[in-house]
Amino acid sequence: MLARTHRQWFYHLLPRTDPSLRDHILSALETVPSAEPLSLTVLSSTPRRTGSLFPYSAHVPRCLEREYFVTLGSRLESGSDDGVSNSTANPVVPPPLATEKPSRPEVLISALHAYLYEIPSSSTSILYISKVDTSGYAPPTARSSTHTLVTAFIEHFLLPTSRPSRIVQVCLFARSQGQYLFPNSVRSGGKRVAGGLKLCQWWKGVFEAVTTRVAAAEGAGGQQGNNKEGEKISLRYLLPSYSAAEAAGMIGRSRVTLPPRLEWAYAPPFPDSIFVPPKGSDEVRVARCLAWSIPALPDDPKTRFLDELVHDHLPRQAEDKSKRTTEVRKQDDDEKVDTEQGGSSEGGQGVALLDANVTEALDDVTPAHRSDKPRTTTRDRAQERKETDRKRAQTALSRVSVDEFWERMGFRQECSSGDVTGFFHLSLESPSTQGNVDHQRDSEPPSHLNETVSSSATPL
């Protein structure tokens, strides 16, 4: 059974919800055979402008960020048989009254944390699955609830009626850990932590299920030789430090029949630039640069690598600047000493004459003359320093090609710690904008969810 409940006391964190997303997930969860009532909570922030997606690009595109947090709950299973049969379709029951005390407490069984970025200049949206985790309290009959929850969540942003933009890209980094969103959940006896390879296989199945359902609803073709009148769908995955043959042998074949002309490509995500810099800017001189080809997603290994590439280059510039500043200060001190020694014969008379001359000069300056000089505020100076830092960072990233970036990614600790990790990417491009976005693009929300720890999540 599926109880349509919504946690009102969470509204102070994120006052905005997406009813169409919640209804879509609810309809999908109704097919989960569960002997216990399931409760769904969908929280979303209002869209806000952000410049953190491309922090090292000299040209910052207009970007909107929206945060999602979805939880699935259930009552603890009793030791005795409650007499409820497991059916394939669960009727919807009304939520219990506030005065009623349930015989068994309700606990969260799974949760999902994601970000949605929209770039209007390129008609592109990026759905980043940050974390997915389970608590280990899921009823045995509802083990597939997490898979259904994640599949329905991603599918919502790919359907024509709810697609946020013409191009939608879904990405994530799969890395097995004991816990992400539920602290100490690994100590519960019911949680089964999947290994790295099994986790990658699980996410591969999720992307295939989403693609199959979206393609069936739209009649879309595959990635090469797509139907010109339909959507173009592409699937990409990469297991760092493994070759294509090794990855294919480990991850196995597809469990479902993919749409015609659609195959998995063993390649890194984001094959094309997310946005195109304006004409006349310095960015157009470079075909592809990491500054605008790899988005800096929250708590993501790609972002940490970009930060290191920039910081490895900027400290040398800061050190050189510090040396130059020290030399200038030393020269100023030497000139000051020479001046004091040269004017010692006249005592303080020279200083007094100098002060008098300066006072007369200041008195001759009228307010009109002073207003002609442009004034720079603290905000202007901070903006200039920020633009200068962005240009320096972009110069540092331009020294590393995209291919070299992904080759070196396989040697980083997060990707070569002994367990299998994987990058997964799904791209859908429609011929025209069919999205039905119901949020305000120019709003500036006052609040949002606090970021949690880690990156991808363990579903089982």
C-alpha positions in Angstrom: 0.0 0.0 0.0 1.2 3.5 -0.7 0.3 6.4 1.6 0.3 9.8 0.0 1.9 11.8 2.8 3.9 15.0 2.7 6.0 16.3 5.6 4.8 19.8 6.4 7.5 20.3 9.0 10.2 20.2 6.4 8.9 23.3 4.6 11.1 25.6 6.6 14.1 24.1 4.8 12.8 24.2 1.3 9.4 26.0 1.0 8.8 24.8 -2.6 7.8 21.4 -3.9 7.2 20.0 -7.3 3.8 18.4 -7.4 4.2 16.9 -10.9 7.5 15.2 -9.9 5.9 13.8 -6.7 2.9 12.5 -8.6 5.1 10.9 -11.2 7.1 9.1 -8.5 4.0 8.1 -6.7 2.5 6.5 -9.8 5.7 4.5 -10.3 5.8 3.4 -6.6 2.3 2.0 -6.8 3.8 -1.0 -8.8 6.2 -1.9 -6.0 4.9 -5.0 -4.2 5.2 -4.0 -0.5 3.3 -5.4 2.5 3.9 -2.1 4.4 2.6 1.4 3.5 5.2 3.6 1.8 5.4 7.3 2.3 7.1 9.8 -0.1 8.6 13.2 0.6 9.8 15.5 -2.2 11.6 18.7 -1.3 12.9 21.2 -3.9 14.4 24.6 -3.7 13.3 27.5 -5.8 15.7 28.2 -8.8 18.6 30.5 -7.9 21.3 32.0 -10.0 24.8 30.5 -9.5 28.2 31.0 -11.0 29.8 27.9 -9.3 29.1 25.6 -12.2 32.0 27.1 -14.2 34.2 28.8 -11.6 37.3 29.0 -13.8 35.8 30.4 -17.0 36.5 34.0 -17.8 33.0 34.2 -19.3 30.4 33.0 -16.8 27.1 32.0 -18.4 23.8 32.6 -16.8 22.9 29.5 -14.9 20.1 28.5 -12.6 20.4 25.9 -9.8 17.7 23.9 -8.2 18.2 21.3 -5.4 16.1 18.2 -4.8 15.9 15.9 -1.8 13.6 12.9 -2.0 13.0 10.4 0.8 11.0 7.1 0.9 9.7 5.8 4.2 7.9 2.8 5.6 6.8 1.3 8.9 9.0 -1.1 10.7 8.0 -4.7 9.9 6.6 -6.6 12.8 7.7 -10.1 13.8 4.3 -11.7 13.3 2.3 -11.9 10.1 0.0 -8.9 9.7 -2.3 -10.7 7.3 -1.6 -8.3 4.4 -1.0 -10.1 1.1 1.7 -8.9 -1.3 0.0 -7.6 -4.4 1.6 -6.2 -7.5 -0.6 -3.0 -7.3 -0.9 -1.2 -4.0 -4.1 0.8 -3.4 -3.7 4.3 -2.2 -4.8 4.8 1.4 -5.3 8.2 3.2 -2.6 9.2 5.7 -3.3 8.6 9.3 -4.7 11.4 11.4 -2.3 13.3 13.6 -4.1 12.0 16.8 -3.6 8.4 15.8 -0.5 6.7 17.2 0.8 4.0 14.8 1.5 0.7 16.3 4.9 0.6 14.7 7.2 3.6 14.1 7.8 4.9 10.6 11.4 5.1 9.4 13.2 6.2 6.2 14.3 3.4 3.9 16.0 5.3 1.1 16.8 8.9 0.0 18.1 10.7 -3.0 19.9 14.1 -3.3 20.3 15.8 -6.7 20.9 19.1 -8.4 19.4 20.5 -11.6 21.3 23.2 -13.5 19.8 25.1 -16.4 21.8 27.1 -18.9 19.4 29.2 -21.1 22.1 30.4 -23.5 22.7 26.8 -24.7 19.3 25.3 -24.0 21.0 22.7 -21.8 20.1 21.3 -18.4 22.3 19.1 -16.3 20.7 16.7 -13.8 23.4 15.7 -11.3 22.6 12.7 -9.1 24.7 13.6 -6.0 23.8 10.8 -3.6 21.5 7.8 -3.2 21.5 5.8 0.0 19.4 3.3 1.9 19.0 2.8 5.6 18.6 -1.0 5.7 15.1 -0.9 7.1 13.3 -1.6 3.8 10.7 -4.4 4.0 11.9 -7.6 2.2 9.0 -7.2 -0.2 10.0 -3.7 -1.2 13.7 -4.3 -2.0 13.1 -2.8 -5.5 11.7 0.5 -4.1 15.0 2.3 -4.4 15.5 1.3 -8.0 11.9 2.4 -8.8 12.4 5.7 -6.9 15.6 6.6 -8.8 14.3 5.5 -12.2 11.1 7.5 -11.8 13.0 10.6 -10.6 15.4 10.7 -13.6 12.6 9.8 -16.0 10.5 12.8 -14.9 13.1 15.2 -16.3 13.4 13.4 -19.6 9.7 13.3 -20.5 8.4 15.9 -23.0 5.8 17.3 -20.5 8.3 18.0 -17.8 11.6 18.4 -19.7 13.3 21.6 -18.4 15.1 22.4 -21.7 15.9 21.1 -25.2 19.0 19.3 -24.1 19.0 17.3 -20.9 22.1 15.6 -19.6 22.1 13.2 -16.6 25.4 12.4 -14.9 26.7 10.8 -11.8 29.8 9.2 -10.2 29.3 5.8 -8.8 31.5 4.9 -5.8 30.7 2.3 -3.2 30.7 3.4 0.4 29.1 2.1 3.6 26.9 5.2 4.1 26.1 8.6 2.5 22.8 10.1 3.7 22.1 7.8 6.7 24.8 8.1 9.3 25.7 4.8 11.0 23.3 2.9 8.8 26.0 0.5 7.9 25.8 -0.9 11.4 22.2 -1.9 10.9 21.8 -5.6 10.3 19.5 -5.2 7.3 21.7 -3.0 5.1 23.6 -4.7 2.3 26.5 -2.6 0.9 27.1 -3.3 -2.8 30.7 -3.4 -4.0 32.0 -1.1 -6.7 31.4 -3.4 -9.6 27.9 -4.3 -8.5 27.1 -0.7 -7.9 28.2 0.2 -11.5 26.1 -2.6 -12.8 23.1 -1.3 -10.8 23.5 2.2 -12.2 23.9 0.8 -15.7 20.5 -1.0 -15.3 18.9 2.2 -14.0 20.0 4.2 -17.1 18.9 1.4 -19.4 15.5 1.3 -17.7 15.1 5.1 -18.0 16.2 5.2 -21.6 13.9 2.3 -22.6 10.8 3.9 -21.0 11.5 7.4 -22.4 12.2 6.0 -25.9 9.1 4.0 -25.8 7.0 7.0 -24.8 8.6 9.2 -27.5 9.6 6.7 -30.2 13.1 8.1 -30.1 16.0 6.5 -31.9 19.6 5.8 -30.9 22.6 7.9 -30.8 24.1 7.2 -34.2 21.7 7.4 -37.1 18.9 8.8 -35.0 15.5 9.5 -36.4 15.7 13.1 -37.5 12.2 13.8 -36.3 12.7 12.3 -32.9 14.9 12.7 -29.9 18.6 11.8 -29.9 19.6 9.7 -27.0 23.2 8.7 -26.1 24.6 6.6 -23.3 28.2 6.8 -22.1 30.1 5.2 -19.2 33.7 5.1 -18.1 35.4 3.0 -15.5 38.7 4.9 -14.7 41.9 3.0 -15.1 40.2 0.2 -17.2 40.3 -0.3 -20.9 37.2 -0.7 -23.0 37.6 -4.4 -23.3 38.2 -4.9 -19.6 35.2 -2.7 -18.7 32.9 -4.6 -21.1 33.9 -7.9 -19.6 33.3 -6.8 -16.0 30.1 -4.8 -16.3 28.4 -7.3 -18.6 25.8 -7.0 -21.3 22.6 -5.0 -21.1 19.8 -6.6 -19.2 17.1 -5.0 -21.3 16.6 -4.5 -25.0 17.7 -1.1 -25.9 16.0 1.0 -28.6 17.2 0.5 -32.1 20.6 2.1 -33.0 21.3 2.8 -29.3 24.4 1.4 -27.7 26.6 2.2 -24.8 29.7 4.2 -25.7 32.8 3.6 -23.5 33.8 7.3 -23.3 33.9 10.0 -20.6 30.9 12.2 -20.0 30.3 15.6 -21.5 31.7 15.0 -25.0 30.9 18.5 -26.1 31.2 21.9 -24.5 28.4 22.8 -22.2 28.1 26.4 -23.6 29.8 28.4 -26.4 31.6 31.6 -25.3 30.4 34.8 -27.0 32.1 35.9 -30.2 35.1 38.2 -29.7 36.1 36.8 -26.4 39.4 35.1 -25.7 37.7 31.7 -25.1 36.8 31.2 -28.7 40.4 30.9 -29.6 40.5 27.5 -27.9 38.5 24.7 -29.4 37.8 23.0 -26.1 38.9 24.1 -22.7 38.4 22.4 -19.3 37.1 25.7 -18.0 33.8 25.4 -19.9 33.8 21.7 -20.9 33.8 20.1 -17.5 31.2 21.5 -15.0 32.2 21.9 -11.4 29.5 19.8 -9.7 29.2 19.7 -5.9 31.3 17.1 -4.1 32.5 15.5 -7.4 36.0 14.1 -8.2 36.1 16.0 -11.4 35.7 19.3 -9.5 38.4 18.4 -7.0 40.8 17.6 -9.9 40.0 20.9 -11.6 40.7 22.7 -8.3 44.1 21.0 -8.0 45.1 21.9 -11.6 44.3 25.5 -10.9 45.9 25.7 -7.5 49.1 24.0 -8.7 49.5 26.9 -11.2 48.3 29.9 -9.2 50.6 29.5 -6.2 53.6 30.1 -8.4 52.1 33.3 -9.7 51.3 34.4 -6.2 54.9 33.6 -5.1 56.3 35.6 -8.0 54.0 38.5 -7.2 55.1 38.3 -3.5 58.7 38.5 -4.5 58.1 41.5 -6.7 56.2 43.2 -3.9 59.0 42.6 -1.5 61.6 44.0 -3.9 59.5 47.1 -4.5 59.1 47.7 -0.7 62.8 47.3 -0.2 63.5 49.9 -2.9 61.0 52.2 -1.3 62.7 51.8 2.1 66.1 52.5 0.6 64.9 55.6 -1.1 63.3 56.7 2.2 66.5 56.3 4.1 68.5 58.2 1.4 65.9 61.1 1.5 66.1 61.3 5.3 69.9 61.3 5.3 70.1 64.0 2.6 67.7 66.4 4.3 69.1 66.0 7.9 71.1 69.3 7.7 67.9 71.4 7.6 66.3 69.6 10.4 62.5 69.6 10.4 62.3 72.7 8.2 62.2 70.7 5.0 59.3 68.6 6.3 57.4 71.6 7.4 57.8 73.3 4.0 56.7 70.1 2.3 53.6 69.9 4.4 52.8 73.5 3.7 53.1 73.0 -0.1 50.9 69.9 0.0 48.3 71.8 2.0 48.3 74.7 -0.5 47.9 72.2 -3.4 45.0 70.5 -1.8 43.3 73.9 -1.1 43.5 74.7 -4.8 41.6 71.6 -5.8 37.9 72.4 -6.1 35.2 69.8 -5.6 34.5 69.9 -9.3 38.0 68.8 -10.0 37.7 66.0 -7.5 34.5 64.7 -9.0 36.1 64.3 -12.4 38.2 61.4 -11.1 36.4 58.0 -11.3 35.8 56.5 -8.0 36.2 52.7 -7.5 34.2 51.1 -4.8 35.1 48.0 -2.8 32.7 46.0 -4.8 34.3 47.1 -8.1 37.7 46.2 -6.8 36.5 42.8 -5.7 34.9 42.2 -9.0 38.1 43.1 -10.8 40.1 40.8 -8.7 37.5 38.0 -9.3 37.7 38.5 -13.1 41.5 38.5 -12.9 41.5 35.3 -10.9 39.1 33.7 -13.4 41.4 34.6 -16.3 44.4 33.1 -14.5 42.5 30.0 -13.7 41.4 29.6 -17.3 44.9 30.0 -18.5 46.0 27.2 -16.1 43.3 24.8 -17.3 44.0 25.6 -21.0 47.4 23.9 -20.6 45.7 20.5 -20.0 43.7 19.0 -22.8 40.4 17.2 -22.2 41.9 13.8 -23.1 44.8 14.3 -20.8 42.4 15.3 -18.0 40.5 12.0 -18.2 43.6 10.0 -18.7 45.1 11.4 -15.4 41.7 11.0 -13.7 42.3 7.2 -13.7 45.3 7.6 -11.5 43.7 9.6 -8.8 43.0 8.1 -5.4 39.2 8.3 -5.7 39.3 6.3 -8.9 42.2 3.9 -8.2 41.7 2.9 -4.6 41.3 -0.8 -5.4 37.5 -0.8 -6.0 35.7 -0.2 -9.2 34.3 3.3 -9.8 32.4 4.6 -12.8 31.1 7.8 -14.5 27.7 7.5 -16.2 26.2 9.9 -18.6 22.9 10.1 -20.4 22.1 12.8 -23.0 18.8 13.5 -24.6 18.4 16.2 -27.3 15.1 17.1 -28.7 14.6 19.0 -32.0 12.7 21.8 -30.2 12.0 23.0 -26.7 9.2 20.8 -25.3 9.8 21.3 -21.7 7.0 22.5 -19.5 8.9 24.3 -16.7 6.7 25.5 -13.9 9.2 27.4 -11.8 10.3 31.0 -12.0 13.6 31.4 -13.7 14.5 34.8 -12.4 13.6 34.2 -8.7 16.2 34.5 -6.0 15.3 32.0 -3.2 16.3 32.9 0.3 17.0 29.4 1.5 18.2 26.1 0.2 19.3 22.7 1.5 22.7 22.4 3.2 25.1 20.3 1.2 25.8 16.9 2.6 29.0 14.8 2.4 30.4 12.3 -0.2 29.4 11.9 -3.8 27.5 9.0 -5.3 25.6 6.5 -3.3 25.1 2.8 -2.4 21.6 1.7 -3.4 21.5 -1.6 -1.6 
